[in-house]
């Protein structure tokens, strides 16, 4: 079992930046593939980014490539999502997720592959 707690969301102007954090507790964090997803009102939860358990492999949705960066610090049991050049369409609740697997980040693009989810953090981008 692993517990995930997101933080760092907030209100930001278009073009601005945020850093989201997801702190994990429970079993060995370095055993988990980690992902970020987001859900806007009235829309399905969608993939944003994923990172393999060692951090060597990352994967991004096309809509965020070049603007968002996922990273992790296994010593701190934390995964980060750096959001740059934010747009109004990035407004959503952002969730982190975990899956105990050695698979690459490509595997992490499907939300049904994950076993654990955080409660989410709201990101609102004003235009």
C-alpha positions as CSV (number, residue, x, y, z in Angstrom):
1,X,0.0,0.0,0.0
2,X,1.2,3.5,-0.8
3,X,-0.4,6.9,0.1
4,X,0.0,9.8,-2.3
5,X,-0.5,13.5,-1.4
6,X,-0.3,16.2,-4.1
7,X,0.5,19.9,-3.4
8,X,1.6,23.0,-5.3
9,X,-1.5,23.8,-7.2
10,X,-3.0,27.3,-7.4
11,X,-4.1,30.2,-9.5
12,X,-1.6,31.4,-12.1
13,X,-1.7,33.7,-15.1
14,X,-1.3,32.4,-18.6
15,X,2.4,32.0,-19.5
16,X,3.3,31.4,-15.8
17,X,4.8,28.4,-14.1
18,X,4.0,26.1,-11.2
19,X,5.7,23.1,-9.6
20,X,3.4,20.3,-8.4
21,X,4.7,17.8,-5.8
22,X,3.5,14.4,-4.9
23,X,4.8,12.9,-1.7
24,X,4.5,9.2,-1.2
25,X,4.4,7.2,2.0
26,X,4.3,3.5,2.6
27,X,6.3,0.9,0.6
28,X,9.5,1.6,-1.2
29,X,9.0,4.6,-3.5
30,X,11.7,3.5,-5.9
31,X,9.7,0.5,-6.8
32,X,7.0,2.5,-8.4
33,X,6.3,3.9,-11.8
34,X,4.8,7.3,-11.3
35,X,2.4,9.3,-13.4
36,X,0.5,12.6,-13.5
37,X,-3.0,12.9,-14.9
38,X,-5.4,15.7,-15.0
39,X,-9.2,16.1,-15.2
40,X,-11.0,19.3,-16.3
41,X,-14.7,19.8,-15.5
42,X,-16.9,17.7,-17.7
43,X,-14.0,15.8,-19.2
44,X,-12.3,12.5,-18.7
45,X,-9.1,12.1,-16.7
46,X,-6.2,12.3,-19.2
47,X,-2.6,11.4,-19.1
48,X,0.0,14.2,-18.7
49,X,3.4,12.5,-17.9
50,X,5.0,9.5,-16.5
51,X,8.4,8.5,-15.2
52,X,10.0,5.1,-14.6
53,X,11.0,4.0,-11.2
54,X,14.7,5.0,-11.7
55,X,13.9,8.1,-13.6
56,X,15.6,7.1,-16.8
57,X,12.4,6.9,-18.8
58,X,9.9,9.6,-19.2
59,X,6.8,10.0,-21.3
60,X,4.6,13.0,-22.1
61,X,1.2,13.8,-23.6
62,X,1.6,15.7,-26.9
63,X,-0.3,18.6,-25.4
64,X,2.4,19.3,-22.8
65,X,5.6,18.3,-24.5
66,X,8.2,21.0,-24.3
67,X,6.2,22.8,-21.5
68,X,6.0,20.3,-18.6
69,X,8.7,18.3,-17.0
70,X,8.3,15.3,-14.8
71,X,11.1,14.4,-12.3
72,X,11.5,12.4,-9.1
73,X,13.6,12.3,-6.0
74,X,13.6,8.7,-4.7
75,X,15.5,9.8,-1.5
76,X,12.5,12.1,-0.7
77,X,9.8,9.8,-2.0
78,X,8.5,12.6,-4.2
79,X,7.6,13.1,-7.8
80,X,7.4,16.5,-9.3
81,X,5.7,18.1,-12.3
82,X,7.1,21.4,-13.5
83,X,4.5,23.3,-15.5
84,X,5.8,26.1,-17.7
85,X,4.2,28.3,-20.3
86,X,0.8,27.6,-18.9
87,X,-2.4,28.0,-21.0
88,X,-6.0,28.3,-20.0
89,X,-6.6,24.8,-21.3
90,X,-4.2,23.4,-18.7
91,X,-6.8,24.3,-16.0
92,X,-7.7,21.0,-14.3
93,X,-7.4,19.0,-11.1
94,X,-4.0,17.2,-11.3
95,X,-3.6,13.8,-9.9
96,X,-0.5,11.7,-9.3
97,X,-0.6,7.9,-9.5
98,X,1.6,4.9,-8.7
99,X,2.2,1.5,-10.0
100,X,4.7,-1.1,-8.7
101,X,6.4,-2.1,-11.9
102,X,9.7,-2.1,-13.7
103,X,8.1,-1.1,-17.0
104,X,9.1,2.0,-18.8
105,X,7.2,5.3,-18.8
106,X,5.5,4.3,-22.0
107,X,3.4,1.9,-19.9
108,X,2.4,4.8,-17.7
109,X,0.2,6.6,-20.2
110,X,-2.9,4.5,-19.5
111,X,-4.7,5.4,-16.3
112,X,-6.0,1.8,-15.8
113,X,-2.5,0.6,-15.2
114,X,-2.2,2.4,-11.9
115,X,-3.1,1.0,-8.5
116,X,-2.8,4.1,-6.3
117,X,-4.0,7.7,-6.7
118,X,-3.7,10.9,-4.8
119,X,-6.6,13.2,-4.0
120,X,-5.6,15.8,-6.6
121,X,-4.5,19.5,-6.6
122,X,-6.3,22.2,-8.5
123,X,-4.5,24.2,-11.1
124,X,-6.3,27.2,-12.5
125,X,-4.8,29.3,-15.4
126,X,-6.3,32.7,-16.0
127,X,-6.1,34.2,-19.4
